[in-house]
Amino acid sequence: MRQILVLLALALSANLGYSQSKAKSGPVDQINARLEWINRQTDFVVAELSGEDYLENVPDQGAELKGYYKNDSLFKVVEWIGLSYGAMTTTYYLWQDKLIFVYDAEQHYKQLMDSAGLFLGFDYAQTELQYEAQHYFAGGKEIKKLEKGNRSMGLPQAQDFASALLSFRPLLKNKKNNQVEYNQIQGRWVSSMDTLNVIEFDGLRKIEYYDGEYMDHAQIKIEKGFLYCRTPAEKEEDKYKIVRLTDRDLVFSYLPTGRLLKYKRETAK
């Protein structure tokens, strides 16, 4: 992931002809100036989602999504997806809530060959850039595209970037706005009424166990003091009021009945 971000910085400054010496007059030059400003910032608030939090099918080597905020405004979204033979990253830049630029890249792990030229496997410590592109947007339309290399993993086409970003934004905003509660609820909790009943929060998932056996899981959302849970088989969400949430105690009120569910954080054995 770090290597990809370095490549992004290099591409923006040199590889595809981004020049800081140009006069900032045309739309592309104006976008470049804004990209430069965004990439200089060091005080973004970052909201992060794992692949399980936002993808129905998580790829072989996982995935992650990060949103970069300043004063409640979203300026950048970075999606990284890992596959068995490489990785791809898509970085979205926004200005005044509008998409202005997308950088997408594809890297492959270096292939290992024997003396006869037969494939032995991958060197996961080394990657080779397979493809990269810069997409400039103005008024909701792509106005310029620069490409190098050949795409093979099926990264999104330009017309899909806006819709992908639209699907990411509410998830990232919710995570940012409720970051404290999401962080605090993570881990395993034991029911005060039945110690065989254990729930675990892992990212945006709630997993239920009984007597050590897996029972069910649900996607969660925390918003304005309420916990919403949706299991894969159900369309309706279960709603709970968070009555108490500390490092040690968790108390829900199941709605609409108001039944209290009390838990204690599981201690290390």
N, C-alpha and C positions, 0 to 999 in steps of 0.2 A: 504493500500500500504506500509506504514511504517513498519507494523508488518511483512509483507512478506519479506522485505529487511533485517530485523533483523534475520528472520529465515534463509535466504540465508547465512548471515554471519556465523551464528551458524553451519549450515550444512557444510560449507566449512572448518570450523575449527575443528568440532568434530563429528557431527551426523553420517557421512558416512565414517569416518576414515581418514580424511585429516590430515596428521601429518607433522608439520614443522620440526620435529626432524630427519626425514629421510634424507639420503644423496640424493642430487639432481643429480642423475645419469641417471635413466631411463626416457623414454618419459613422463610418468605420473608424476613423480617427477618434471620434468622440467616444465610441464604445471602448476603444483601446485605452483611452485616458481613464475611463471608469473602471476597467479591469485592473489597471495599475493601482488605482486607489484602493479597491477592494482587497487586492493581494498584499497591500502594505499593512492592513489592519491587524492588530495583535490582541484586541480585546473583545473578540466575538464571544457571545454566549452560544455554546454548541449543544444542540439536541441530537441524540444518537439513537438509532434503531438497529437491532440485529435483523438478519434475514428472516428469522421466525416471526418477527414483529410485523412485517409488512408484505411478505411474499407467501403465496400459497404453496409454491414448490421451491424449497431452498436448494441451491446448487451444491455440487460436491464439496467444495471448499468454503462454503458459507457466503455470506453477503453482509454488507453494512450500509447504512444510510445516515449521513450527517447533514444537519442544517445549521447554518452560521447566521446568527442574529445580532443586530445592534439596535438598541432602542426599539425593540419589538418589530423591526423591519428585517425581512429575510433577504440576504444578499447573495448567499451561495448555498448550493446543495451538492454534495459529493456522494455518488453511489459507486460502491466497489463490489464486484461480483467475482468470486473465485471458482474456477472449474478445474478439473483434474489435469488439464494440460496448459493452463494459462489463467489469465485474469483480464477483466475489462473494467474500465472506469468511465463514468460519465459525470462531468462537472457542469452544473448549471449556474449561470450568473444572472442576477436580477438587479434592476435599478428602478426605484420608485414602483415596486411591485410588479414590474414587467420583465419578461425574459429578454435578455439582450445578447447572450452569448452561450454557446455550449462547446465544451471540449470533450471529445470522446476518443478513447484509445484502447487498443487491444495488445496485450503482451502474451508471449508464449514462453513457457519454461524451456530452457536449453535442453536439446535432445542429446542423449549419450549414445554413442555408437561403438561397436567393437571394431577390430581391425578389418573385418570383412564387410563393414558397412551396415551391419544388422543393428536394429534399434534395441537398446538395452533398457531404456527408461528415461526419466527426466531428472535433471539437476534442478531441484526446487530452490536452490540458493541463487540461481542466475536466471534472468529473464531477458528476452529479446523483443524489442518493439516491432510489432507486426503491422500496425495500422494506427494512424492518428488523424484527426480532422478538427478543424475549427469552423463553427457555424455562427454567423453574425445575424442578429434579428433586429428588425425595427418595425414598429406598428403591427406586431404579430406575424410578420412574414420574414422568411430568410432572405437576406440581401446579399450575402457573400458566403462562399464555402471554399475552404482550403483543405486539401487531402494529401496524405503521403502514405504509401504502402497499400496493402490489400487486406480488406476485411474478410474474416472467415468465421467469426462466431455469431454473426447475425445481430450486431448492435442495432439499436433503434434507428430508423430513418428520420430525417429532419422533421417531417410532419408529425412524428410521434412524440417529439420532445415536450411539446407544450402539454399534451394530455398526460404524459408520465409525471411531469412536474405537478400538474393539478392534483393527481392522486396522492402524491407524497405530502403536499403542504399541510393538510389538516392533521395528519398523523404527527408530523414534526412539531407543529404549533401546539398541539395538545401535550406532547411530551415536554416541551419547553415550559409551558405555563404551569405544569403540575410536576415539575422535576423533583421537588422536595418529597412529595408524597410517593412518587414512583420509586425513588431511591430508598425511602424508609420502609416500604412494604416488602422489598425484596427479601427472599429467604424462606425458611420453613417455619410454620406456625402449628402448634398443637392445640386442639380443642380443649377448653377447660371443662366441658361437659362429658366428653368422651375422648380419652387420650389415645385411642386407636385411630381417631380421625385427624389427619394431617393435611394441611394445604401448603402448597409451595408456590411462590411468585418468582418467575424467572423471566425478566424482561416484561413483555406485555402478555404473558401467559400465566394462567392460574391452573395448577395441577393438583388434583385431589387423590389422596391415598387413604386406604383403610386397612389397618393391621399390616402395613407394609406393602400392600398390593395396589397397583395403579387402578384408579376408578374412572376418571374423566379429566378433561382439560377444557379450558375456555380462553378465548381472547378477551383481554380486559381493557377498560378505558377508565381513567380517573378524571373527573371533571367537577369542579365547584363543590367538593366535599362528598361526592357520590362515586361509588364503584359500579361499573357496568360490566357484566360478564355475558359472553355469547359463546355457547358450545357449537362445534361444527354442525351438529344435527338440528340445531334450533335456529329459527329466524328471529325470534323475539329475544331481547336482552333481559337478564335478571338484573334488578336494580337494588343496590344496598346503600344506605346512608352510613358514612364512616363516622361512627360515634367517638371512637378513640383510636389513635395511632401514635404509638411511641416506640422507642427502641425495644421494649419488652412486651407491650400490650397491644392487642388489635381487637376492636369491638365493632361489629357491623349490626345494622338494623335492617332486616330484610323487608323490602316493601312489596306490596302494600300492607302486609300483616303487622309489621313492626316487631317481629320476633328477633330477639337479640342473639347474636352468635359471638361467643367470646373465645379468644385464642391467646396463648402465650408463645413467645418466640422459642423455638426449639434450641436447647442448649447442647453444646458439644458433648459427646459421650466419651 
